[in-house]
Amino acid sequence: MNASRLVVGATRGAGLALVSDGVVGLAVPGQRQQTWATPRGLWRKGARKAFGDVVSSPAFAVAELAVGLAIIAIVPRAIDRS
């Protein structure tokens, strides 16, 4: 398997994870607060340390959604060009 295909697949997976977490944060904020109350993953622990209690806000969900879409749209194209 080509290394660039592996990187593109990994970045798309990360972008989709951010998009899905952002959508859940906007659609069902109560469920997201319960999930973030007990950090279980590397992303959640890192986000909690870096941003504090902001991770429970709708603005953070919108930011996650935007960053996830940007990762999905931009990074694979940049890798394919190089």
N, C-alpha and C positions, 0 to 999 in steps of 0.2 A: 504494500500500500504506500502510496506517495505521502511524504511527510506533510506537504501542504494540504492535502485532502483531510488528513487527520486533524490538523490545526483548524481548518475551516469547520469541520464537524464539531470539534470541541467548542469553538466560539459560538456557533449557532446554538448548541445545547445550553451554554451559559446565558446567551441572550434570551432564549425561550424560557429559561428558569426565572430570569428577572421579569420578563413580560407576564408570566403566569402569576408570580407573586404580587406584582403591581395590580393586575386585574382583580385578584382576590381581595387585595387591600382596599380597592375602590368599591367593589361589589358587595362584600360582606365584611365590613370593618370589625365587627365583634369577633368573628372567627379568627381573623388575623391577629387581633390583640391576644387571644388565648394562645395561639401558636407561638407568638413572639415572647410571651411571658416566660416560657421555659426554653431558652435557646438550646438547640440541639445540633446544629450544623456549623461548619466552619464559617459560612457566609453570615449566619445570624449572630454568631459570637463576635465576629469582626465588625459587623455593622453596629452592633450594640456598643462595642468599645469605642468605635470611631465617632458615631453620631449620637449616642445616648438615647434618650427617650423619644427622639424625633422619629424613630423607626415606626412608631405607632400612628403617625399622622397621615392624612390623605395626601399631603404634599410629597411625602417620601414615596408613597405608592406611585404618584405621577412621575416622579423622578426615576424610579425603578423602571417604569414602563418606557419612558423616553430613552434611557440608557440601553435597555434591552433591545428596543427597536433599532437604535443606532448601531449596536454591536452586530445585529443580524444583517443590517443593510450595508454597512461600511467595511467592516473588517474582512469578510470573505473577498470582496472586490479588491481591496488593497493587497491582499495576499496573492490573489490570482495575477495581478499586474506585475508583481516582482518575480 
